[in-house]
Amino acid sequence: MSAAERAALPFIIDLPPGFQLVEGRAAPGAQVYSARKAGKTYLMIYAGPTSQFPIYDGDHVTVGGRVSVVTTEGQRRIAMEHLFQRATEPAEIHVWVMAQDGADRDEAERIAQTVDPK
């Protein structure tokens, strides 16, 4: 994705070196993006009128203008997904972690925390 295409997105995201943001197919009026590294999808982002939030089971926590689903594994709490609701288009920006374990999931969670609507 070019710098101009990233600038036109309705959100910001901080991708570490080696990651790329790839636009996928979505329904009319919506866009879906994946953050990938070496062909592996770490997280997904939906921007459109109505997301399928929540995908994961867990506690719903509202902080900083977003609703997050947080799960507990042992002593750790992991934010598996986030939903931003807006008065402007796109009405919803939904971010969810795809990497399911280990260092990949930790990296995906860190990246997901950097997503904010513009």
Rosetta constraint file for C-alpha pairs under 8 A:
AtomPair CA 1 CA 5 HARMONIC 6.08 0.50
AtomPair CA 1 CA 6 HARMONIC 6.58 0.50
AtomPair CA 1 CA 20 HARMONIC 7.36 0.50
AtomPair CA 1 CA 21 HARMONIC 6.34 0.50
AtomPair CA 1 CA 22 HARMONIC 6.60 0.50
AtomPair CA 2 CA 6 HARMONIC 6.25 0.50
AtomPair CA 3 CA 7 HARMONIC 6.10 0.50
AtomPair CA 4 CA 8 HARMONIC 6.40 0.50
AtomPair CA 5 CA 9 HARMONIC 6.71 0.50
AtomPair CA 10 CA 47 HARMONIC 7.67 0.50
AtomPair CA 10 CA 90 HARMONIC 7.39 0.50
AtomPair CA 10 CA 117 HARMONIC 5.93 0.50
AtomPair CA 10 CA 118 HARMONIC 5.52 0.50
AtomPair CA 11 CA 115 HARMONIC 6.52 0.50
AtomPair CA 11 CA 116 HARMONIC 5.40 0.50
AtomPair CA 11 CA 117 HARMONIC 4.07 0.50
AtomPair CA 11 CA 118 HARMONIC 4.90 0.50
AtomPair CA 12 CA 114 HARMONIC 7.52 0.50
AtomPair CA 12 CA 115 HARMONIC 5.49 0.50
AtomPair CA 12 CA 116 HARMONIC 5.42 0.50
AtomPair CA 12 CA 117 HARMONIC 6.29 0.50
AtomPair CA 12 CA 118 HARMONIC 6.47 0.50
AtomPair CA 13 CA 111 HARMONIC 7.30 0.50
AtomPair CA 13 CA 112 HARMONIC 7.85 0.50
AtomPair CA 13 CA 114 HARMONIC 5.42 0.50
AtomPair CA 13 CA 115 HARMONIC 4.56 0.50
AtomPair CA 13 CA 116 HARMONIC 6.88 0.50
AtomPair CA 14 CA 111 HARMONIC 6.50 0.50
AtomPair CA 14 CA 114 HARMONIC 5.71 0.50
AtomPair CA 14 CA 115 HARMONIC 7.17 0.50
AtomPair CA 15 CA 19 HARMONIC 5.96 0.50
AtomPair CA 15 CA 20 HARMONIC 7.24 0.50
AtomPair CA 15 CA 35 HARMONIC 7.90 0.50
AtomPair CA 15 CA 111 HARMONIC 6.48 0.50
AtomPair CA 16 CA 111 HARMONIC 7.92 0.50
AtomPair CA 18 CA 37 HARMONIC 5.95 0.50
AtomPair CA 18 CA 38 HARMONIC 7.67 0.50
AtomPair CA 19 CA 35 HARMONIC 6.50 0.50
AtomPair CA 19 CA 36 HARMONIC 5.40 0.50
AtomPair CA 19 CA 37 HARMONIC 4.64 0.50
AtomPair CA 19 CA 38 HARMONIC 7.80 0.50
AtomPair CA 20 CA 35 HARMONIC 5.70 0.50
AtomPair CA 20 CA 36 HARMONIC 5.39 0.50
AtomPair CA 20 CA 37 HARMONIC 6.50 0.50
AtomPair CA 21 CA 33 HARMONIC 6.47 0.50
AtomPair CA 21 CA 34 HARMONIC 5.65 0.50
AtomPair CA 21 CA 35 HARMONIC 4.64 0.50
AtomPair CA 21 CA 36 HARMONIC 6.42 0.50
AtomPair CA 22 CA 33 HARMONIC 5.40 0.50
AtomPair CA 22 CA 34 HARMONIC 5.26 0.50
AtomPair CA 22 CA 35 HARMONIC 6.46 0.50
AtomPair CA 22 CA 36 HARMONIC 7.38 0.50
AtomPair CA 23 CA 31 HARMONIC 7.28 0.50
AtomPair CA 23 CA 32 HARMONIC 5.93 0.50
AtomPair CA 23 CA 33 HARMONIC 4.40 0.50
AtomPair CA 23 CA 34 HARMONIC 6.57 0.50
AtomPair CA 24 CA 31 HARMONIC 7.16 0.50
AtomPair CA 24 CA 32 HARMONIC 5.28 0.50
AtomPair CA 24 CA 33 HARMONIC 5.58 0.50
AtomPair CA 24 CA 34 HARMONIC 7.30 0.50
AtomPair CA 25 CA 31 HARMONIC 6.94 0.50
AtomPair CA 25 CA 32 HARMONIC 6.34 0.50
AtomPair CA 26 CA 30 HARMONIC 5.79 0.50
AtomPair CA 26 CA 31 HARMONIC 5.31 0.50
AtomPair CA 26 CA 32 HARMONIC 5.76 0.50
AtomPair CA 27 CA 31 HARMONIC 7.34 0.50
AtomPair CA 29 CA 48 HARMONIC 6.06 0.50
AtomPair CA 29 CA 49 HARMONIC 7.10 0.50
AtomPair CA 30 CA 46 HARMONIC 7.22 0.50
AtomPair CA 30 CA 47 HARMONIC 5.58 0.50
AtomPair CA 30 CA 48 HARMONIC 4.03 0.50
AtomPair CA 30 CA 49 HARMONIC 6.76 0.50
AtomPair CA 30 CA 90 HARMONIC 7.57 0.50
AtomPair CA 31 CA 46 HARMONIC 5.88 0.50
AtomPair CA 31 CA 47 HARMONIC 5.23 0.50
AtomPair CA 31 CA 48 HARMONIC 6.30 0.50
AtomPair CA 32 CA 44 HARMONIC 7.11 0.50
AtomPair CA 32 CA 45 HARMONIC 5.62 0.50
AtomPair CA 32 CA 46 HARMONIC 4.53 0.50
AtomPair CA 32 CA 47 HARMONIC 6.36 0.50
AtomPair CA 33 CA 44 HARMONIC 5.68 0.50
AtomPair CA 33 CA 45 HARMONIC 5.05 0.50
AtomPair CA 33 CA 46 HARMONIC 6.52 0.50
AtomPair CA 34 CA 41 HARMONIC 6.29 0.50
AtomPair CA 34 CA 42 HARMONIC 7.34 0.50
AtomPair CA 34 CA 43 HARMONIC 5.77 0.50
AtomPair CA 34 CA 44 HARMONIC 4.44 0.50
AtomPair CA 34 CA 45 HARMONIC 6.25 0.50
AtomPair CA 35 CA 41 HARMONIC 5.89 0.50
AtomPair CA 35 CA 42 HARMONIC 5.73 0.50
AtomPair CA 35 CA 43 HARMONIC 5.42 0.50
AtomPair CA 35 CA 44 HARMONIC 6.39 0.50
AtomPair CA 36 CA 40 HARMONIC 5.31 0.50
AtomPair CA 36 CA 41 HARMONIC 4.48 0.50
AtomPair CA 36 CA 42 HARMONIC 5.73 0.50
AtomPair CA 36 CA 43 HARMONIC 7.51 0.50
AtomPair CA 37 CA 41 HARMONIC 6.78 0.50
AtomPair CA 37 CA 42 HARMONIC 7.49 0.50
AtomPair CA 41 CA 98 HARMONIC 6.55 0.50
AtomPair CA 41 CA 99 HARMONIC 6.99 0.50
AtomPair CA 42 CA 97 HARMONIC 6.25 0.50
AtomPair CA 42 CA 98 HARMONIC 5.10 0.50
AtomPair CA 42 CA 99 HARMONIC 4.91 0.50
AtomPair CA 42 CA 104 HARMONIC 7.06 0.50
AtomPair CA 42 CA 105 HARMONIC 7.19 0.50
AtomPair CA 42 CA 107 HARMONIC 7.88 0.50
AtomPair CA 42 CA 108 HARMONIC 5.23 0.50
AtomPair CA 43 CA 95 HARMONIC 7.15 0.50
AtomPair CA 43 CA 96 HARMONIC 5.63 0.50
AtomPair CA 43 CA 97 HARMONIC 4.39 0.50
AtomPair CA 43 CA 98 HARMONIC 4.80 0.50
AtomPair CA 43 CA 99 HARMONIC 6.86 0.50
AtomPair CA 43 CA 108 HARMONIC 5.95 0.50
AtomPair CA 43 CA 112 HARMONIC 7.12 0.50
AtomPair CA 44 CA 95 HARMONIC 5.74 0.50
AtomPair CA 44 CA 96 HARMONIC 5.45 0.50
AtomPair CA 44 CA 97 HARMONIC 6.57 0.50
AtomPair CA 44 CA 98 HARMONIC 6.89 0.50
AtomPair CA 45 CA 93 HARMONIC 6.90 0.50
AtomPair CA 45 CA 94 HARMONIC 5.59 0.50
AtomPair CA 45 CA 95 HARMONIC 4.48 0.50
AtomPair CA 45 CA 96 HARMONIC 6.62 0.50
AtomPair CA 46 CA 51 HARMONIC 6.88 0.50
AtomPair CA 46 CA 92 HARMONIC 7.68 0.50
AtomPair CA 46 CA 93 HARMONIC 5.55 0.50
AtomPair CA 46 CA 94 HARMONIC 5.04 0.50
AtomPair CA 46 CA 95 HARMONIC 6.51 0.50
AtomPair CA 47 CA 51 HARMONIC 7.81 0.50
AtomPair CA 47 CA 90 HARMONIC 5.72 0.50
AtomPair CA 47 CA 91 HARMONIC 7.61 0.50
AtomPair CA 47 CA 92 HARMONIC 5.80 0.50
AtomPair CA 47 CA 93 HARMONIC 4.53 0.50
AtomPair CA 47 CA 94 HARMONIC 6.58 0.50
AtomPair CA 48 CA 89 HARMONIC 7.22 0.50
AtomPair CA 48 CA 90 HARMONIC 4.68 0.50
AtomPair CA 48 CA 91 HARMONIC 5.98 0.50
AtomPair CA 48 CA 92 HARMONIC 5.55 0.50
AtomPair CA 48 CA 93 HARMONIC 6.72 0.50
AtomPair CA 49 CA 89 HARMONIC 7.44 0.50
AtomPair CA 49 CA 90 HARMONIC 5.85 0.50
AtomPair CA 49 CA 91 HARMONIC 5.01 0.50
AtomPair CA 49 CA 92 HARMONIC 5.84 0.50
AtomPair CA 50 CA 91 HARMONIC 7.21 0.50
AtomPair CA 50 CA 92 HARMONIC 6.23 0.50
AtomPair CA 51 CA 92 HARMONIC 6.54 0.50
AtomPair CA 51 CA 93 HARMONIC 7.58 0.50
AtomPair CA 51 CA 94 HARMONIC 6.48 0.50
AtomPair CA 53 CA 83 HARMONIC 7.03 0.50
AtomPair CA 53 CA 94 HARMONIC 6.97 0.50
AtomPair CA 54 CA 69 HARMONIC 7.34 0.50
AtomPair CA 54 CA 81 HARMONIC 7.63 0.50
AtomPair CA 55 CA 81 HARMONIC 7.85 0.50
AtomPair CA 56 CA 69 HARMONIC 6.95 0.50
AtomPair CA 56 CA 80 HARMONIC 7.10 0.50
AtomPair CA 56 CA 81 HARMONIC 7.53 0.50
AtomPair CA 57 CA 69 HARMONIC 7.16 0.50
AtomPair CA 57 CA 71 HARMONIC 7.29 0.50
AtomPair CA 58 CA 69 HARMONIC 5.50 0.50
AtomPair CA 58 CA 70 HARMONIC 5.31 0.50
AtomPair CA 58 CA 71 HARMONIC 4.85 0.50
AtomPair CA 58 CA 72 HARMONIC 7.82 0.50
AtomPair CA 59 CA 68 HARMONIC 7.93 0.50
AtomPair CA 59 CA 69 HARMONIC 5.47 0.50
AtomPair CA 59 CA 70 HARMONIC 5.15 0.50
AtomPair CA 59 CA 71 HARMONIC 6.45 0.50
AtomPair CA 60 CA 67 HARMONIC 6.43 0.50
AtomPair CA 60 CA 68 HARMONIC 5.58 0.50
AtomPair CA 60 CA 69 HARMONIC 4.76 0.50
AtomPair CA 60 CA 70 HARMONIC 6.44 0.50
AtomPair CA 61 CA 67 HARMONIC 5.59 0.50
AtomPair CA 61 CA 68 HARMONIC 5.16 0.50
AtomPair CA 61 CA 69 HARMONIC 6.41 0.50
AtomPair CA 61 CA 70 HARMONIC 7.12 0.50
AtomPair CA 62 CA 66 HARMONIC 5.63 0.50
AtomPair CA 62 CA 67 HARMONIC 4.37 0.50
AtomPair CA 62 CA 68 HARMONIC 6.22 0.50
AtomPair CA 63 CA 67 HARMONIC 6.56 0.50
AtomPair CA 63 CA 68 HARMONIC 7.73 0.50
AtomPair CA 65 CA 84 HARMONIC 6.60 0.50
AtomPair CA 65 CA 85 HARMONIC 7.99 0.50
AtomPair CA 66 CA 82 HARMONIC 6.30 0.50
AtomPair CA 66 CA 83 HARMONIC 5.42 0.50
AtomPair CA 66 CA 84 HARMONIC 4.78 0.50
AtomPair CA 66 CA 85 HARMONIC 7.32 0.50
AtomPair CA 67 CA 82 HARMONIC 5.57 0.50
AtomPair CA 67 CA 83 HARMONIC 5.16 0.50
AtomPair CA 67 CA 84 HARMONIC 6.74 0.50
AtomPair CA 68 CA 79 HARMONIC 6.37 0.50
AtomPair CA 68 CA 80 HARMONIC 7.40 0.50
AtomPair CA 68 CA 81 HARMONIC 5.56 0.50
AtomPair CA 68 CA 82 HARMONIC 4.29 0.50
AtomPair CA 68 CA 83 HARMONIC 6.39 0.50
AtomPair CA 69 CA 79 HARMONIC 5.78 0.50
AtomPair CA 69 CA 80 HARMONIC 5.78 0.50
AtomPair CA 69 CA 81 HARMONIC 5.37 0.50
AtomPair CA 69 CA 82 HARMONIC 6.51 0.50
AtomPair CA 70 CA 77 HARMONIC 6.26 0.50
AtomPair CA 70 CA 78 HARMONIC 5.33 0.50
AtomPair CA 70 CA 79 HARMONIC 4.33 0.50
AtomPair CA 70 CA 80 HARMONIC 5.88 0.50
AtomPair CA 70 CA 81 HARMONIC 7.49 0.50
AtomPair CA 71 CA 77 HARMONIC 5.59 0.50
AtomPair CA 71 CA 78 HARMONIC 5.26 0.50
AtomPair CA 71 CA 79 HARMONIC 6.52 0.50
AtomPair CA 71 CA 80 HARMONIC 6.97 0.50
AtomPair CA 72 CA 76 HARMONIC 5.65 0.50
AtomPair CA 72 CA 77 HARMONIC 4.49 0.50
AtomPair CA 72 CA 78 HARMONIC 6.24 0.50
AtomPair CA 73 CA 77 HARMONIC 6.38 0.50
AtomPair CA 73 CA 78 HARMONIC 7.60 0.50
AtomPair CA 78 CA 109 HARMONIC 7.48 0.50
AtomPair CA 79 CA 109 HARMONIC 6.59 0.50
AtomPair CA 80 CA 96 HARMONIC 5.87 0.50
AtomPair CA 80 CA 97 HARMONIC 5.39 0.50
AtomPair CA 80 CA 109 HARMONIC 6.85 0.50
AtomPair CA 81 CA 94 HARMONIC 7.31 0.50
AtomPair CA 81 CA 95 HARMONIC 5.41 0.50
AtomPair CA 81 CA 96 HARMONIC 4.10 0.50
AtomPair CA 81 CA 97 HARMONIC 6.16 0.50
AtomPair CA 81 CA 112 HARMONIC 7.69 0.50
AtomPair CA 82 CA 94 HARMONIC 5.76 0.50
AtomPair CA 82 CA 95 HARMONIC 5.14 0.50
AtomPair CA 82 CA 96 HARMONIC 6.44 0.50
AtomPair CA 82 CA 112 HARMONIC 7.91 0.50
AtomPair CA 83 CA 92 HARMONIC 6.87 0.50
AtomPair CA 83 CA 93 HARMONIC 5.81 0.50
AtomPair CA 83 CA 94 HARMONIC 4.53 0.50
AtomPair CA 83 CA 95 HARMONIC 6.47 0.50
AtomPair CA 84 CA 92 HARMONIC 5.62 0.50
AtomPair CA 84 CA 93 HARMONIC 5.10 0.50
AtomPair CA 84 CA 94 HARMONIC 6.41 0.50
AtomPair CA 84 CA 117 HARMONIC 7.41 0.50
AtomPair CA 85 CA 91 HARMONIC 5.68 0.50
AtomPair CA 85 CA 92 HARMONIC 4.68 0.50
AtomPair CA 85 CA 93 HARMONIC 6.65 0.50
AtomPair CA 86 CA 90 HARMONIC 7.13 0.50
AtomPair CA 86 CA 91 HARMONIC 4.82 0.50
AtomPair CA 86 CA 92 HARMONIC 6.15 0.50
AtomPair CA 87 CA 91 HARMONIC 6.10 0.50
AtomPair CA 93 CA 117 HARMONIC 7.47 0.50
AtomPair CA 95 CA 112 HARMONIC 6.51 0.50
AtomPair CA 95 CA 115 HARMONIC 7.78 0.50
AtomPair CA 96 CA 112 HARMONIC 7.14 0.50
AtomPair CA 97 CA 105 HARMONIC 7.17 0.50
AtomPair CA 97 CA 108 HARMONIC 5.93 0.50
AtomPair CA 97 CA 109 HARMONIC 6.36 0.50
AtomPair CA 97 CA 112 HARMONIC 7.13 0.50
AtomPair CA 98 CA 105 HARMONIC 7.56 0.50
AtomPair CA 98 CA 108 HARMONIC 7.53 0.50
AtomPair CA 99 CA 104 HARMONIC 5.82 0.50
AtomPair CA 99 CA 105 HARMONIC 4.70 0.50
AtomPair CA 99 CA 108 HARMONIC 6.55 0.50
AtomPair CA 100 CA 104 HARMONIC 7.50 0.50
AtomPair CA 100 CA 105 HARMONIC 5.49 0.50
AtomPair CA 101 CA 105 HARMONIC 5.03 0.50
AtomPair CA 101 CA 106 HARMONIC 7.67 0.50
AtomPair CA 102 CA 106 HARMONIC 6.49 0.50
AtomPair CA 103 CA 107 HARMONIC 6.10 0.50
AtomPair CA 104 CA 108 HARMONIC 6.14 0.50
AtomPair CA 105 CA 109 HARMONIC 6.03 0.50
AtomPair CA 106 CA 110 HARMONIC 6.27 0.50
AtomPair CA 107 CA 111 HARMONIC 6.28 0.50
AtomPair CA 108 CA 112 HARMONIC 6.06 0.50
AtomPair CA 109 CA 113 HARMONIC 6.27 0.50
AtomPair CA 110 CA 114 HARMONIC 6.90 0.50
AtomPair CA 111 CA 115 HARMONIC 7.17 0.50
